[in-house]
């Protein structure tokens, strides 16, 4: 017991444990019967695989997301994608900011590791900017995709599909709700859908630091390498 009490976990280890916790919580939720359309559990292995894929934004699936999971299951996947794309400590920071909770030094160290920063000064301001840019770009993607999805699926489903695919694209997750493992094949000739998704993928892949550096310097020769 003395050895356990004396165990010290550094910020990097806490970050890893945090991601593992998110993955297992997501797997537990996705394994529930309420997470599927037919009310039958997909099983813990499929749920764990899907949760891991969503948090680590790989886009690999063992069951079709659109036809297998219910609205509850799809929202869980969407939240896992957003958490994995932004980093769970960024999401946690958002929660802290919403409830006006002070972010401790220990939490700042984890955020520093999560955002790959070399100092803790200005981290809260950085998190705010990351969140703002993310929601602006995902919101823009939602609006553009809705111009094509609403005529195809109707207002309610079209908006929901636009939100899901905007987040999935920006986080480079690769998940879709089209069904039957089609991905975006039904929209292969749709310029709006294709260029919107491509733009979100590129911007999400570049990340906040690179995007803001490009915007600030306005010249590739002046970029920080």
Secondary structure as UniProt FT lines:
FT   HELIX           2..5
FT   HELIX           11..30
FT   HELIX           33..35
FT   HELIX           44..55
FT   TURN            56..57
FT   HELIX           65..68
FT   HELIX           71..86
FT   HELIX           88..98
FT   TURN            99..100
FT   HELIX           105..114
FT   TURN            115..116
FT   TURN            121..122
FT   HELIX           123..153
FT   HELIX           155..170
FT   TURN            171..172
FT   TURN            180..181
FT   TURN            183..184
FT   HELIX           185..187
FT   TURN            188..189
FT   HELIX           191..217
FT   HELIX           220..222
//
